Amino acid sequence: MKTVIISLAALVAIHPCFATAAAPDVANYISARGWTAYDSKARFTTPAADIAPVLYYSKGSSVPSCGLLSGSSGAPKFIDILFPEAGEDYPHCPSINDAAAFNLAGKDYLVFQYTDRDSRNVTFEEFFYVYKNKAGQYEVDEQLNAAASDAGDKAQKTRPKATDGIRLARTYALKQSQPGMELLTRDLLIDGGNTFAVFKDKARATCSFVLDNGAAVNKYSSDLFAESGKCVNYLASSKLDTPAKIYYLGMFKGSDAATNIAIISVTKATAAVQAENNLARAAATTGKVSDIKSLKAYLTVAEKK
């Protein structure tokens, strides 16, 4: 059987955050340890040039393991993803299927989607996260990996993509930023490098609007957008993409019948985040903004002035 290891350096879609260092020498690393390369037949485009998946048979094993290799041939750094214990066949790693890059809390992350063969008849699809530390070395995010495993759909009918892992990671990070509050999952917006979420504190009848632009988590209370500060009934979320900014929108009712509006913007040129509370209150007081469609129409006109 011909065995081939997939080298990420040979693939083309390289994210700029990960394109500075040389590719690790996977073949030499495998040979030096007496392992045998394993070809899972999975092919995917990767965003990184300085880290490679390693699929291999360890000495005496008839089932494959997987990990990640970074660093130079003189100072390689290997990170285990999944391997069977000595003398065991399960769990093992038949493939790494996909990878994607993203930013979270000011760090550069990679997520790898891999298959976990847990027994002869049971497989799980999992995510594995690494990030670059200040020294430019890859580190494992143990908390995020544990959270992803706990949150994963063990009965999934289709294989998830690495981009699904980005959504999961950003959702987890936002939940950690708002302890004790309920994430309104239906109103979660994730696109490009931004994540917009709404959290509700039922006991205090307030909402928190959170926008993560990849560099920082920006949080704004409903106090900023409503006279009473109350957020009794949350109505809807949306976004408006304009040439200069992306507006993230929220509509909610307080303790009266009035509709309150929350607007948070991200400037495209700088990625700067701003609470547009004056614009939001001006829109609310027109009496003409009653739904998301009319709010978007109002903002489109207001930006041109």
Secondary structure, 3 states (H helix, E strand, C coil): CCCCCCCHHHCCCCCHHHCCCCCCCHHHHHHHCCCEECCCCCCCCCCCCCEEEEEEECCCCCCCEEEEEECCCCCCEEEEEECCCCCCCCCEEEEEEEEEEEEECCEEEEEEEEEEECCCCCEEEEEEEEEECCCCCEEECHHHHHHHHHHCCCCCCCCCCHHHHHHHHHHHHHHHHCCCCEECHHHCEEECCEEEEEEEECCCCEEEEEEECCCCEEEEEHHHCCCCCCCCEEEEEEEEECCCEEEEEEEEECCCCCEEEEEEEEECCCCCEEECHHHHHHHHHCCCCCCHHHHHHHHHHHHHC
